[in-house]
């Protein structure tokens, strides 16, 4: 399977965009009904659109594979966000 790469340039502060994709409280109002996101390598990146059937219409089991920046805590930073799931 080939990788899919999507790049976008947004007129918004980097921190705000990063939180919109990695903070479940920010992510759910605009993108998914429920989110389980742990923004560090190996962390969950699970989004759910059908809560009655989480095995369908979800990213169940997806993990964060890589990032362009990581601080000492292992959490991914937002200086130049790059999230690979």
Buried (B, 14 or more C-beta within 10 A) or exposed (E): EEEEEEEEEEEEEEEEBBBBBBEBEBBBEEEBEBBBBBBBBEBBBBBBBEEEEBEEBBBEEBBBEEBEEBEEEEBBBBEEBEBEB
